[in-house]
Each structure stands twice: as C-alpha cells, then as structure tokens.
Amino acid sequence: MLNEAKLTCQALDREYEPELCRLISAALIEMRTRGVMIQGDFTYSVSVPEGEDLPEVSSWTCTITDDWIRTAVLTYVKAKAPWTEGGDKLMDAYEQMLDKIMHTTGYHRGWEAEDDG
C-alpha cells in the first residue's frame, strides 16, 4: 500500500515514506475505531541510518486486499498529506466513502468492533 500511496500523492522520493506510512496507519486506526471491520494489517518500521538526520522506512508489509478499504485509506492519505492541495474536498470524499462502508453489510460491526488484523 505504501507504493500506491506514493503514486497517489505524487511523492515518489523515499523522504516521504515515513509520513505516508504514518497516514496509512492513522486511516486504518480511524476506520477501526469507527467500527469498520478490516481484514489484514499494515505495519512498518522506521529507522535513522547512521550518519543521517532524517528517518526512513526500513520495512513495511500490507496484508489488506479489499479494494474498497484500500481506496478509502489512500483517499485519507492524500487528503491529509501536507503537500496536497484541496485536502478538504478529499476529506469529504473519504467521509462519504466511510459512511457507505459503515452502512454496508459485512464491513461494519459497531463501535466496539475488535481489530481483525
């Protein structure tokens, strides 16, 4: 999903990877806290290479395969990326997607939904 986020946000340089990973994780946390059932997970590790000042993503994995969930996450990431123009419109689009997901059988388990990842 990180590679998709890089393309979606037109942020192909490695220096953007930690921010994109953080936003992907934030989107998944928000969706789960709102009761959306997500099968799979996204994990990443960040480290600061010796002699460097900026962190970089040293590894990441994604086992989320649902296209609807992935699209919602990528919309959230693009909306929240600091270099994105029109983030408010994208956030509105994310909220509309999330509303539809939450009202679709098989995606929403209520406010107390447990993590399925």
Backbone as CSV, one residue per row, in Angstrom:
resi,resn,N_x,N_y,N_z,CA_x,CA_y,CA_z,C_x,C_y,C_z
1,MET,0.827,-1.192,0.000,0.000,0.000,0.000,0.873,1.258,0.000
2,LEU,2.086,1.172,0.541,2.966,2.340,0.535,3.264,2.798,-0.884
3,ASN,3.524,1.867,-1.774,3.815,2.256,-3.161,2.605,2.934,-3.807
4,GLU,1.413,2.447,-3.507,0.209,3.083,-4.037,0.045,4.490,-3.470
5,ALA,0.346,4.652,-2.182,0.251,5.974,-1.560,1.255,6.939,-2.192
6,LYS,2.447,6.451,-2.497,3.456,7.299,-3.140,2.959,7.785,-4.500
7,LEU,2.350,6.881,-5.256,1.810,7.265,-6.564,0.617,8.199,-6.419
8,THR,-0.293,7.861,-5.520,-1.494,8.670,-5.306,-1.147,10.099,-4.914
9,CYS,-0.149,10.232,-4.062,0.238,11.553,-3.547,1.341,12.210,-4.368
10,GLN,1.784,11.546,-5.406,2.880,12.048,-6.237,4.085,12.415,-5.376
11,ALA,4.407,11.503,-4.466,5.524,11.687,-3.541,6.421,10.458,-3.652
12,LEU,7.200,10.407,-4.696,7.959,9.204,-5.004,9.288,9.102,-4.266
13,ASP,9.775,10.185,-3.707,11.054,10.153,-3.005,10.914,9.437,-1.671
14,ARG,11.968,8.730,-1.275,11.963,7.966,-0.016,11.727,8.859,1.201
15,GLU,12.080,10.116,1.106,11.932,11.011,2.263,10.476,11.169,2.693
16,TYR,9.526,10.887,1.801,8.104,10.999,2.124,7.541,9.723,2.759
17,GLU,8.256,8.629,2.673,7.731,7.345,3.121,7.301,7.310,4.587
18,PRO,8.095,7.844,5.536,7.633,7.798,6.931,6.289,8.511,7.138
19,GLU,6.124,9.674,6.512,4.865,10.420,6.641,3.712,9.639,6.015
20,LEU,3.935,9.043,4.858,2.880,8.276,4.197,2.496,7.054,5.023
21,CYS,3.466,6.366,5.592,3.169,5.209,6.448,2.365,5.631,7.672
22,ARG,2.752,6.742,8.275,2.025,7.245,9.436,0.575,7.541,9.075
23,LEU,0.354,8.143,7.910,-1.005,8.465,7.479,-1.810,7.213,7.145
24,ILE,-1.182,6.216,6.546,-1.874,4.948,6.272,-2.334,4.328,7.586
25,SER,-1.432,4.287,8.557,-1.785,3.727,9.869,-2.890,4.524,10.539
26,ALA,-2.819,5.841,10.447,-3.850,6.693,11.051,-5.218,6.427,10.421
27,ALA,-5.252,6.267,9.105,-6.515,5.980,8.427,-7.103,4.659,8.912
28,LEU,-6.271,3.636,9.026,-6.753,2.333,9.480,-7.240,2.392,10.923
29,ILE,-6.529,3.123,11.763,-6.963,3.277,13.156,-8.319,3.977,13.206
30,GLU,-8.458,5.047,12.445,-9.738,5.763,12.442,-10.875,4.869,11.975
31,MET,-10.651,4.133,10.904,-11.702,3.265,10.384,-12.085,2.200,11.408
32,ARG,-11.083,1.613,12.045,-11.365,0.568,13.040,-12.089,1.141,14.258
33,THR,-11.704,2.333,14.708,-12.376,2.909,15.869,-13.809,3.311,15.546
34,ARG,-14.106,3.464,14.277,-15.484,3.780,13.873,-16.277,2.523,13.547
35,GLY,-15.684,1.364,13.855,-16.403,0.103,13.742,-16.254,-0.628,12.430
36,VAL,-15.371,-0.183,11.557,-15.200,-0.855,10.272,-14.322,-2.088,10.468
37,MET,-14.793,-3.205,9.958,-14.060,-4.458,10.030,-13.046,-4.490,8.886
38,ILE,-11.781,-4.597,9.235,-10.711,-4.625,8.238,-9.943,-5.917,8.412
39,GLN,-9.925,-6.720,7.367,-9.153,-7.955,7.415,-7.758,-7.668,6.878
40,GLY,-6.772,-8.004,7.673,-5.395,-7.752,7.308,-4.862,-6.564,8.082
41,ASP,-3.620,-6.219,7.805,-2.998,-5.127,8.539,-1.903,-4.489,7.698
42,PHE,-1.481,-3.328,8.142,-0.362,-2.597,7.560,0.613,-2.318,8.696
43,THR,1.852,-2.735,8.534,2.877,-2.471,9.545,4.104,-1.888,8.862
44,TYR,4.851,-1.118,9.626,6.085,-0.559,9.088,7.072,-0.276,10.207
45,SER,8.329,-0.167,9.834,9.397,0.184,10.766,10.154,1.367,10.197
46,VAL,10.524,2.284,11.090,11.272,3.472,10.700,12.579,3.486,11.489
47,SER,13.648,3.854,10.812,14.931,3.982,11.496,15.681,5.171,10.908
48,VAL,16.649,5.641,11.662,17.512,6.719,11.192,18.861,6.091,10.868
49,PRO,19.223,6.045,9.584,20.511,5.451,9.212,21.674,6.196,9.862
50,GLU,22.721,5.465,10.147,23.898,6.061,10.765,24.433,7.196,9.899
51,GLY,24.695,8.315,10.543,25.219,9.477,9.843,24.166,10.335,9.162
52,GLU,22.896,9.956,9.289,21.801,10.698,8.672,20.972,11.390,9.758
53,ASP,20.204,12.388,9.348,19.324,13.090,10.283,17.868,12.690,10.135
54,LEU,17.484,12.305,8.931,16.077,12.016,8.661,15.783,10.526,8.754
55,PRO,14.621,10.193,9.323,14.243,8.778,9.384,13.832,8.279,8.004
56,GLU,13.936,6.973,7.837,13.440,6.355,6.608,12.764,5.041,6.962
57,VAL,11.884,4.618,6.088,11.165,3.367,6.305,12.126,2.229,5.975
58,SER,12.367,1.375,6.965,13.284,0.263,6.757,12.560,-0.993,6.287
59,SER,11.270,-1.110,6.625,10.472,-2.237,6.133,8.990,-1.916,6.288
60,TRP,8.181,-2.570,5.459,6.735,-2.436,5.584,6.070,-3.650,4.956
61,THR,4.879,-3.981,5.459,4.082,-5.060,4.897,2.617,-4.651,4.935
62,CYS,1.866,-5.163,3.982,0.431,-4.917,3.940,-0.267,-6.198,3.515
63,THR,-1.205,-6.646,4.339,-1.983,-7.837,4.013,-3.452,-7.498,3.765
64,ILE,-3.757,-6.221,3.615,-5.130,-5.782,3.328,-5.337,-5.873,1.828
65,THR,-6.319,-6.660,1.416,-6.557,-6.874,-0.004,-7.852,-6.258,-0.515
66,ASP,-8.735,-5.843,0.379,-10.033,-5.294,-0.017,-9.834,-3.953,-0.731
67,ASP,-10.250,-3.881,-1.984,-10.050,-2.661,-2.783,-10.804,-1.454,-2.233
68,TRP,-11.966,-1.670,-1.668,-12.750,-0.556,-1.133,-12.043,0.057,0.078
69,ILE,-11.553,-0.795,0.959,-10.812,-0.322,2.130,-9.537,0.392,1.682
70,ARG,-8.811,-0.195,0.763,-7.562,0.401,0.281,-7.815,1.768,-0.365
71,THR,-8.882,1.871,-1.135,-9.208,3.146,-1.781,-9.548,4.211,-0.743
72,ALA,-10.318,3.839,0.275,-10.643,4.793,1.334,-9.377,5.247,2.058
73,VAL,-8.490,4.316,2.358,-7.237,4.662,3.035,-6.409,5.612,2.180
74,LEU,-6.285,5.323,0.906,-5.484,6.172,0.023,-6.097,7.564,-0.128
75,THR,-7.415,7.652,-0.104,-8.076,8.955,-0.156,-7.767,9.745,1.104
76,TYR,-7.820,9.076,2.253,-7.468,9.717,3.528,-6.025,10.212,3.484
77,VAL,-5.118,9.363,3.018,-3.698,9.723,2.968,-3.479,10.955,2.103
78,LYS,-4.092,10.955,0.933,-3.916,12.112,0.049,-4.518,13.377,0.661
79,ALA,-5.668,13.229,1.320,-6.315,14.387,1.946,-5.462,14.973,3.060
80,LYS,-4.788,14.135,3.808,-4.022,14.577,4.971,-2.561,14.914,4.673
81,ALA,-2.061,14.530,3.513,-0.660,14.829,3.173,-0.478,16.342,3.135
82,PRO,0.505,16.870,3.839,0.657,18.329,3.953,0.868,19.050,2.625
83,TRP,1.334,18.364,1.624,1.620,18.997,0.337,0.452,18.901,-0.641
84,THR,-0.660,18.315,-0.214,-1.829,18.162,-1.084,-2.683,19.424,-1.072
85,GLU,-3.038,19.891,-2.258,-3.990,20.994,-2.373,-5.391,20.408,-2.444
86,GLY,-6.362,21.103,-1.891,-7.743,20.628,-1.931,-8.005,19.487,-0.975
87,GLY,-7.266,19.450,0.115,-7.428,18.377,1.087,-8.819,18.292,1.682
88,ASP,-9.491,19.431,1.823,-10.843,19.430,2.395,-11.817,18.652,1.518
89,LYS,-11.725,18.824,0.207,-12.615,18.097,-0.705,-12.319,16.598,-0.663
90,LEU,-11.045,16.265,-0.582,-10.676,14.860,-0.491,-11.144,14.255,0.834
91,MET,-11.071,15.032,1.901,-11.539,14.538,3.193,-13.043,14.320,3.166
92,ASP,-13.775,15.201,2.483,-15.218,14.999,2.306,-15.487,13.710,1.534
93,ALA,-14.695,13.454,0.496,-14.844,12.220,-0.285,-14.563,10.995,0.587
94,TYR,-13.526,11.084,1.424,-13.214,9.992,2.348,-14.385,9.745,3.301
95,GLU,-14.930,10.809,3.868,-16.045,10.669,4.811,-17.262,10.035,4.130
96,GLN,-17.521,10.401,2.877,-18.637,9.796,2.145,-18.381,8.305,1.911
97,MET,-17.138,7.959,1.548,-16.790,6.551,1.366,-16.956,5.779,2.668
98,LEU,-16.442,6.385,3.750,-16.516,5.735,5.052,-17.970,5.539,5.474
99,ASP,-18.818,6.514,5.216,-20.233,6.398,5.536,-20.861,5.226,4.780
100,LYS,-20.541,5.087,3.505,-21.082,3.979,2.718,-20.560,2.644,3.235
101,ILE,-19.265,2.597,3.554,-18.684,1.365,4.084,-19.365,0.979,5.387
102,MET,-19.585,1.967,6.256,-20.184,1.697,7.561,-21.632,1.233,7.454
103,HIS,-22.283,1.505,6.341,-23.673,1.102,6.158,-23.810,-0.058,5.175
104,THR,-22.725,-0.775,4.954,-22.739,-1.916,4.053,-22.529,-3.194,4.855
105,THR,-23.392,-4.150,4.657,-23.301,-5.425,5.350,-21.924,-6.047,5.120
106,GLY,-21.338,-6.517,6.198,-20.047,-7.186,6.124,-18.857,-6.288,6.424
107,TYR,-19.087,-4.977,6.492,-17.993,-4.051,6.755,-18.063,-3.403,8.134
108,HIS,-19.241,-3.334,8.711,-19.385,-2.592,9.967,-19.882,-3.508,11.072
109,ARG,-19.163,-3.487,12.190,-19.544,-4.325,13.325,-19.947,-3.511,14.524
110,GLY,-20.061,-2.227,14.417,-20.445,-1.416,15.550,-19.255,-0.737,16.178
111,TRP,-19.527,0.102,17.134,-18.489,0.911,17.752,-17.485,0.086,18.555
112,GLU,-17.884,-1.078,18.998,-16.998,-1.888,19.812,-16.264,-2.930,18.989
113,ALA,-16.168,-2.757,17.686,-15.534,-3.753,16.819,-14.103,-4.002,17.257
114,GLU,-13.748,-5.253,17.296,-12.371,-5.645,17.628,-11.519,-5.584,16.385
115,ASP,-10.232,-5.464,16.577,-9.270,-5.453,15.485,-9.258,-6.818,14.834
116,ASP,-9.409,-6.854,13.519,-9.426,-8.121,12.786,-8.108,-8.390,12.086
117,GLY,-7.135,-7.520,12.278,-5.863,-7.626,11.567,-4.983,-8.567,12.166
